[in-house]
């Protein structure tokens, strides 16, 4: 099911260096926030929250139309739903038909959406189309800018759906929806704990792509399913290169081979290669950043040794550099969740992450130094960059 080997230029992928102010869209346990940075990305202003008191797992700006924002929200009275704005966040409307699984026949209890976890815009050829990933595993598509949602039957009714795996501590999560910029029919989706999946026919059929990954928690260390990708991304400058931060390490895959290679074993042994997020450089397919956490036997989900740091590779994972200037040197017991790290397209690239204790950290020099852009937020669930 692998695609061709053709590379695409940065300009084709919209990865030319950006300039000007940056906006961070931050989803938290108690609402969503817009944090505006100046052109030099060293001064930040926070706005009053949207959806105050509600759990916002993901909020995203449409790269095809910056006035369109989409948010996966879990409210106390409406439950899991989608909110959308068509005017840059001035006004929000709930989807008239949010993602939901169909009712089963004969009165049997079926699946129900617990969380709308991940939002992803479709290909540029489908300007009003979006995808949403849910808990439990589910993929949904909207063709009217998020107002109505329909299940992607080939995914949700996969013949091996019940064999994919088991819940993570946060449930059966569908995330990291990646649409190939060259082909709208070619899509990747990650499931925790289930695996990494691919379709080449716009969701009619799906195949697992987990070769090379190890599932250390299973008796069979190399199962077809039952893998736990924490986060997966595609290199914007080379769609043939994919990266994955897995429950069991950091991986890279080059298509069309379809074999994951563990590159995290080159990380310092005292730190390890366990974590949640991974982000890719917009113009260099050898560069990614990760944010490790303690993955020892008790899985405390904190920075190793209480010393938070990002790590960066410039050579495809052969070597890694610690990036901690400005971060706490001790007693920093935080975690960065899978959707809580992002980058802009400036030159140099800006890196941003949010922590489980409600801080937003920013770097305008690709992680060489950090400043705290915002404190005292609720637990941060996601961070995305946007254009003002």
C-alpha positions in Angstrom: 0.0 0.0 0.0 3.0 2.2 -0.1 3.0 5.4 -2.2 5.5 6.5 -4.8 8.9 7.8 -3.9 8.6 11.3 -5.3 9.7 14.1 -3.0 7.8 17.4 -2.9 9.3 20.8 -2.4 8.7 22.9 0.7 6.7 25.4 -1.4 4.3 22.7 -2.5 3.6 21.9 1.1 3.1 25.5 2.2 6.4 25.3 4.2 8.1 28.5 3.0 9.4 30.4 6.0 6.7 32.5 7.6 7.1 36.0 9.1 5.2 38.1 11.5 3.2 37.4 14.7 2.3 33.9 15.9 -0.9 32.8 17.7 -1.0 29.7 19.9 -4.3 27.8 20.2 -4.2 26.0 23.5 -6.7 23.4 24.6 -7.0 22.7 28.4 -9.1 20.8 30.9 -11.0 24.0 31.6 -11.3 25.8 28.2 -9.4 27.0 25.2 -7.1 30.0 25.0 -5.5 32.1 22.2 -2.1 33.4 23.1 -0.7 36.0 20.7 3.0 36.5 20.2 4.7 39.5 18.5 6.8 39.2 15.4 10.0 38.4 17.4 8.1 35.8 19.5 9.3 37.1 22.8 6.2 38.9 24.1 2.9 37.1 24.6 -0.7 38.2 25.4 -3.4 35.8 26.5 -7.1 36.3 25.6 -10.1 35.3 27.8 -11.0 31.6 27.3 -13.4 30.0 24.9 -15.6 27.2 26.3 -14.7 28.1 29.9 -15.0 25.1 32.2 -15.2 22.6 29.4 -12.5 20.1 28.4 -11.0 21.1 25.0 -8.8 18.3 23.7 -7.9 19.9 20.4 -8.4 23.3 18.7 -7.1 23.9 15.2 -7.0 26.6 12.6 -7.7 25.7 9.0 -4.6 26.3 7.0 -6.8 26.6 3.9 -8.8 29.4 5.4 -7.4 31.0 8.6 -10.9 32.3 9.6 -12.1 28.8 10.2 -11.3 27.2 13.6 -12.4 23.7 14.8 -12.5 22.4 18.4 -13.1 19.1 19.9 -15.0 19.9 23.2 -16.4 17.9 26.0 -18.9 19.9 28.0 -20.7 19.1 31.2 -24.2 19.4 29.7 -23.7 18.6 26.0 -21.1 15.9 26.4 -18.6 15.3 23.6 -19.1 17.6 20.6 -17.5 19.8 18.0 -17.6 23.6 17.9 -16.6 25.6 14.9 -16.0 29.3 14.2 -16.0 30.8 10.7 -14.8 34.2 11.8 -11.5 33.6 13.6 -13.0 32.8 17.0 -15.4 35.8 17.4 -18.4 33.5 17.3 -18.7 29.7 17.8 -21.5 27.3 16.9 -21.9 23.7 18.0 -22.1 21.1 15.2 -25.8 20.4 14.4 -24.8 16.7 14.1 -21.6 16.0 16.0 -19.6 12.7 15.6 -21.6 9.7 16.9 -21.7 6.1 16.2 -24.8 4.7 14.6 -27.4 2.9 16.7 -27.2 -0.9 16.5 -30.1 -3.1 15.4 -32.4 -5.0 17.7 -31.8 -2.6 20.6 -28.3 -3.8 21.3 -26.0 -1.3 23.0 -23.4 0.0 20.6 -20.4 2.3 20.9 -20.9 5.8 22.0 -18.4 8.7 21.6 -16.8 9.7 24.9 -14.4 12.3 23.6 -13.8 14.2 20.3 -10.0 13.9 20.7 -8.4 15.1 17.4 -9.3 17.5 14.6 -7.6 17.5 11.2 -8.4 19.5 8.0 -8.7 17.5 4.8 -6.7 18.0 1.6 -6.8 21.3 -0.2 -8.9 19.7 -2.9 -11.7 19.3 -0.3 -11.8 22.8 1.3 -14.8 22.3 3.5 -13.9 18.8 4.6 -12.5 17.8 8.1 -11.7 14.7 10.0 -12.3 14.0 13.7 -10.8 11.2 15.8 -12.6 10.0 18.9 -12.5 8.0 22.0 -13.2 5.1 21.7 -11.6 4.4 18.3 -13.6 6.2 15.6 -13.0 8.3 12.5 -15.5 10.8 11.3 -15.7 13.1 8.3 -17.5 16.5 7.8 -18.0 17.9 4.3 -19.7 21.2 5.5 -17.0 22.8 7.6 -17.8 20.9 10.7 -21.5 21.3 10.9 -22.5 17.6 10.3 -20.3 14.5 10.8 -20.6 11.0 9.3 -18.7 7.9 10.3 -15.9 6.7 8.0 -17.4 3.2 7.8 -14.3 1.5 6.5 -12.4 2.5 9.7 -15.1 2.2 12.3 -16.4 -1.1 10.9 -13.0 -2.6 10.1 -13.3 -6.4 10.2 -10.6 -6.6 12.8 -11.7 -3.6 14.9 -12.3 -5.8 18.0 -8.8 -7.3 17.6 -6.9 -4.0 17.4 -6.0 -3.8 21.1 -7.2 -2.4 24.4 -7.7 0.9 26.1 -4.8 3.2 27.2 -5.3 5.0 30.5 -7.3 7.6 28.6 -9.2 5.1 26.6 -9.1 3.9 23.0 -7.8 7.1 21.4 -7.9 8.0 17.7 -5.3 10.6 16.9 -2.5 11.8 14.5 -4.8 11.9 11.4 -2.4 12.7 8.5 -3.7 13.4 5.0 -1.1 13.1 2.3 -0.6 16.5 0.6 -0.1 14.8 -2.7 -3.2 12.6 -2.6 -6.4 13.1 -0.7 -7.2 9.4 -0.8 -4.0 8.5 1.1 -4.5 9.0 4.9 -2.8 7.7 8.0 -4.4 7.3 11.4 -3.0 6.3 14.8 -4.9 4.3 17.5 -3.8 3.9 21.1 -3.6 1.0 22.0 -4.2 -0.4 18.5 -1.6 0.7 16.0 -0.8 2.9 13.0 -3.2 2.5 10.0 -3.2 3.5 6.3 -5.8 3.9 3.6 -5.2 4.6 -0.1 -8.8 4.8 -1.1 -10.1 7.6 1.1 -11.1 5.4 4.0 -12.9 2.5 2.3 -10.3 0.0 3.5 -7.4 0.2 6.0 -4.3 -1.8 6.6 -2.0 -1.8 9.7 1.5 -0.4 9.2 3.3 -1.5 12.4 6.2 -3.5 11.0 9.4 -2.8 13.0 7.7 -1.5 16.1 8.1 -3.4 19.3 5.3 -3.9 21.8 7.3 -4.6 25.0 4.1 -5.0 27.1 2.9 -7.9 25.0 3.9 -11.6 25.1 4.3 -11.4 21.3 6.6 -8.4 20.9 5.8 -7.9 17.3 2.0 -8.2 16.9 0.1 -7.1 13.8 -2.0 -4.8 16.0 -1.9 -3.8 19.7 0.8 -1.1 19.3 0.7 2.2 21.0 1.7 5.2 18.9 1.6 8.2 21.1 2.0 10.7 18.3 2.9 10.4 14.6 3.8 13.1 12.1 4.8 13.4 8.4 7.8 15.5 7.3 6.3 18.5 5.5 9.2 18.7 3.1 9.1 14.9 2.3 5.8 13.1 2.7 7.7 9.8 2.3 9.2 10.2 5.7 7.1 9.5 8.8 8.0 9.9 12.5 6.5 8.3 15.5 6.8 8.7 19.3 5.6 5.4 20.5 4.9 4.0 24.0 8.0 1.9 23.3 10.4 4.3 21.7 11.0 6.9 18.9 10.7 5.6 15.3 11.2 6.7 11.7 9.8 5.2 8.6 10.7 5.9 4.9 8.2 4.8 2.3 7.6 2.8 0.3 9.5 0.4 2.5 6.9 0.5 5.2 9.3 -0.6 8.0 9.6 1.4 11.2 13.2 1.9 12.5 13.8 2.6 16.2 16.0 5.7 16.3 15.5 6.5 19.9 18.0 4.1 21.2 20.6 6.8 20.5 19.1 8.9 23.2 20.9 9.1 26.5 20.3 6.0 28.5 19.4 7.9 31.6 16.7 9.7 29.7 15.4 7.0 27.4 13.2 7.5 24.3 9.7 7.3 25.9 7.4 10.3 25.6 4.2 11.6 24.1 4.9 14.3 21.4 7.0 14.5 18.3 7.1 17.5 15.9 8.9 17.8 12.5 10.9 20.7 11.0 8.9 22.3 8.2 11.7 22.4 5.7 14.3 19.7 6.7 13.2 16.1 6.8 16.1 15.0 9.0 15.0 17.1 12.0 12.4 16.4 14.7 11.9 17.4 18.3 10.6 15.2 21.2 10.0 15.8 24.9 10.9 12.7 26.9 9.2 11.5 30.1 10.1 8.9 32.7 9.2 5.6 31.2 10.6 3.4 34.0 8.6 0.5 35.5 6.1 2.7 37.4 5.5 5.1 34.5 5.2 8.3 36.6 4.7 10.4 33.5 7.0 13.2 34.6 10.3 14.6 33.3 13.1 12.2 33.9 14.7 13.1 37.3 12.5 16.2 37.5 14.7 17.9 34.9 12.5 18.8 31.8 14.1 19.1 28.4 13.3 18.8 24.7 15.6 16.8 22.5 16.4 17.5 18.9 18.0 15.5 16.0 19.4 17.0 12.9 20.5 13.8 11.3 17.4 11.6 11.2 17.9 10.2 14.7 21.6 9.2 14.6 22.4 11.8 17.3 20.3 13.8 19.7 20.9 17.1 21.5 19.4 18.1 24.9 17.7 21.5 24.8 17.0 22.8 28.4 18.3 26.4 28.6 15.8 28.4 30.5 13.8 25.4 31.7 13.8 24.3 35.4 17.1 22.5 36.3 15.5 20.5 39.1 12.1 19.8 40.7 10.3 20.1 37.4 7.9 17.2 37.6 5.9 17.9 34.4 4.7 16.0 31.3 4.0 17.3 27.8 1.0 15.3 26.4 0.8 14.0 22.8 -0.9 17.0 21.3 0.8 19.7 23.5 3.9 20.5 21.4 3.9 22.4 18.1 6.1 24.5 15.8 5.7 27.5 13.5 7.2 27.9 10.0 9.5 30.8 10.8 13.2 30.8 10.2 14.5 30.0 12.7 11.6 27.7 13.7 9.7 28.5 16.8 9.0 25.6 19.2 6.1 25.6 21.8 4.9 23.2 24.4 2.3 23.1 27.2 2.7 21.2 30.4 0.4 19.2 32.7 0.9 21.9 35.3 -0.5 24.7 33.1 2.6 26.4 31.7 3.3 27.4 28.1 6.9 27.5 27.1 8.2 29.0 23.8 11.5 29.1 21.9 12.2 31.4 19.0 15.5 29.7 18.2 14.5 26.1 17.6 14.8 25.1 21.2 18.2 26.5 22.0 16.6 28.6 24.7 13.2 28.8 26.4 11.0 31.3 28.0 7.7 30.8 29.9 5.1 32.5 27.8 2.2 31.8 30.2 1.6 30.3 33.6 -1.3 29.2 35.8 -3.4 27.7 33.0 -5.4 24.5 33.6 -3.8 21.2 32.5 -2.7 21.7 28.9 -4.1 19.1 26.5 -3.0 20.5 23.1 -1.0 23.3 21.5 -1.3 24.3 17.9 0.2 27.3 16.0 -2.0 29.6 14.0 -1.7 32.8 11.9 -3.4 36.0 13.2 
